[in-house]
Amino acid sequence: MQMIRLAKTDWAKAWRAMIEVAPVRLISDDPVYEVLPAHLEVLTARGFSYEVVATRPRRVEKRRHGTAD
């Protein structure tokens, strides 16, 4: 999955176009959306602008070894 940011001026029309294809998930209040490649095809075909957002690496938690104090 890819993440994109939509222009505020085109947001409503772009949103409607994307949900015709498949569900879209808002993942940040920025607003950043998680979309499928099919969503990008629809947006491009209909002339909407969007910004592809780089994915953030997930923090890996270190394993903690339980020891008695």
C-alpha positions as CSV (number, residue, x, y, z in Angstrom):
1,M,0.0,0.0,0.0
2,Q,1.1,3.5,-0.6
3,M,0.4,6.7,1.3
4,I,-0.7,10.0,-0.4
5,R,-1.7,13.5,0.6
6,L,-4.5,15.1,-1.4
7,A,-4.8,18.8,-2.2
8,K,-7.4,20.4,-0.1
9,T,-9.1,22.1,-3.1
10,D,-9.7,18.7,-4.8
11,W,-10.2,16.6,-1.7
12,A,-14.0,16.0,-1.9
13,K,-14.1,15.0,-5.6
14,A,-10.9,12.9,-5.3
15,W,-12.3,11.1,-2.2
16,R,-15.5,10.2,-4.1
17,A,-13.5,8.9,-7.1
18,M,-11.4,6.8,-4.8
19,I,-14.2,5.2,-2.8
20,E,-15.8,4.1,-6.1
21,V,-12.8,1.8,-6.5
22,A,-12.2,0.5,-3.0
23,P,-12.1,1.7,0.6
24,V,-9.6,4.3,1.6
25,R,-8.0,4.6,5.0
26,L,-7.1,7.9,6.7
27,I,-3.9,7.2,8.7
28,S,-3.0,10.7,9.9
29,D,-4.6,14.0,10.6
30,D,-2.1,15.6,8.2
31,P,-4.3,14.2,6.2
32,V,-2.4,11.2,4.8
33,Y,-4.4,8.3,3.2
34,E,-3.4,4.7,2.6
35,V,-4.4,3.8,-0.9
36,L,-4.1,1.0,-3.5
37,P,-2.4,1.3,-6.9
38,A,-5.9,1.3,-8.4
39,H,-6.7,4.5,-6.5
40,L,-3.6,6.2,-8.0
41,E,-4.7,5.1,-11.5
42,V,-8.1,6.7,-11.0
43,L,-6.7,9.9,-9.6
44,T,-4.2,10.2,-12.4
45,A,-6.9,9.4,-15.1
46,R,-9.2,12.1,-13.7
47,G,-6.5,14.7,-13.4
48,F,-6.3,15.0,-9.6
49,S,-3.0,16.0,-8.0
50,Y,-1.6,14.2,-5.0
51,E,1.7,13.8,-3.2
52,V,3.2,10.4,-2.5
53,V,4.3,10.3,1.1
54,A,7.3,8.2,2.1
55,T,6.5,5.4,4.5
56,R,8.0,5.8,8.0
57,P,9.9,2.8,9.3
58,R,8.3,1.2,12.2
59,R,10.1,1.3,15.5
60,V,11.2,-2.1,16.5
61,E,11.0,-2.7,20.2
62,K,13.9,-4.3,21.9
63,R,13.3,-7.6,23.6
64,R,13.4,-7.4,27.4
65,H,14.6,-10.3,29.3
66,G,12.8,-10.8,32.6
67,T,15.2,-11.1,35.4
68,A,14.6,-11.1,39.1
69,D,16.1,-8.1,41.0
